[in-house]
Amino acid sequence: MDPTNRTPDAARPGEGRTGTDSPGPRVPAASPASAAEDTGQSPAPVRVVRLVAGDYLLTVNPVDGSEIEPCPPGRMPPPARRHDPEARAERDRAAVPPPPAGAARSGAPLIGRGEVRERLGRLLSRGRSVRLTGPAGSGRTALLDVLAADCARLAPDGVVRLNGRHRTTPDLLHELYAAVHHAPLHRPDRAGLPAAVREIGAVVVLDDLEFGGAALDELLDATPECAFLFAARPDVPAPSADAHVEEVVLDGLDRTECLELLETAVDRPLTDEEADWAADLWVESDGLPLRFVQAGALLRRLDGAASDADAADGERPFSIPEDGVPGGGAPGEGAPAGRREPLPRGPPPPRRSPPGSATPPARPCGSPSPSAARSRTRPNCPRSSGTSTPTPPWANCSTTG
């Protein structure tokens, strides 16, 4: 049968062909609802959303098409109300992603960041905005998580967590408005957005900031009652000279702190071989905490493989190895018994970022050793001589920084 000249019996429903010689009038295709009625099945639900954006009513209909029209007076949304503390706590719990498989145990202390944590807390309590810069793997996000918990009761609207990846200033202002207010299906327009966010008083923790200069000035000027804690890579443009943003540089950890971090990750003392390996890793990695979190995961995997090898050999539970030392090592060492794979030597290959990741991989090993200072602060110049830094009314300006 010719597929281009089908017989009436082979014609598809809705094509409207009455024969192969003279095509008849085309019958319109049936809608999903009528097709479901013909087959005796319940129609699939179609979600139609009506969103008020400024003075317009936007109707999103995946079946009949979307349309935009001036919002009728009766469809204007009521004034938005702010979230209470209970609603903010529920919002924060819903925003926390589940931990990945094999992640380190929760509640691990933040090692080597006590001084910078205290300084950032003092600055935020005074209503100052801070930009935290550091290379990938320096622990910016981990420090932001701890500071967000420290500042939970500092401002009237609490702490707002935002992400600046591929976000512009209007995008972040809209997200700030939606995080603080309960305004379902309402989006302020560009003219009304500054007035909607001007009265928000919150500590805004913004990770992966990707802009500076005039765009950052616009964000700060639109939210005078907020204190911002930005986290950015060193190559992100700096704030303008009159932005009133403190600059804090996050460097790598020193050798003792890196060894402590590795011992915390494996939850046991290090052997002499592992301590020497960690010292070499500290020099090669510039003291980046991410490298030692990854090293802890490697040691845990090696420990598990050694335990599996012991179980496969069928050794008695209380047997004594040939060297006469129970536990597979010198007394006091924490390495498990069994055959251990050799520790990797030399710089590991550079780690590639997953597609769509905002943070580039940690720098390849082989850089110079870390500097002695773990954090350096540099306040930007004031707007003009004789003017003081503006602070929100909730800030505790009596705190010395």
Secondary structure, DSSP 8 states (H G I E B T S, - for coil): --TTS--GGG--TTS----SSS---------HHHHHHHHT--------EEEEETTEEEEE-TTT--EEEE--GGG-----EE--HHHHHHHHHHHS----TT---TT---TT-HHHHHHHHHHHHTT-EEEEE--TTS-HHHHHHHHHHHTTTTSTT-EEEEE-TT--HHHHHHHHHHHHEE-TTEE--TTTHHHHHTT---EEEEES----HHHHHHHHHH-TT-EEEEEE-TTS----TTS-EEEEEE----HHHHHHHHHHHHTS---HHHHHHHHHHHHHHTT-HHHHHHHHHHHHHHHHHHHHHHHHHT--TT---TTS-TTSSSTT----SS-------S--------TT-SS-----S------S-SEEEEE---SSTT------TTS-TTS--
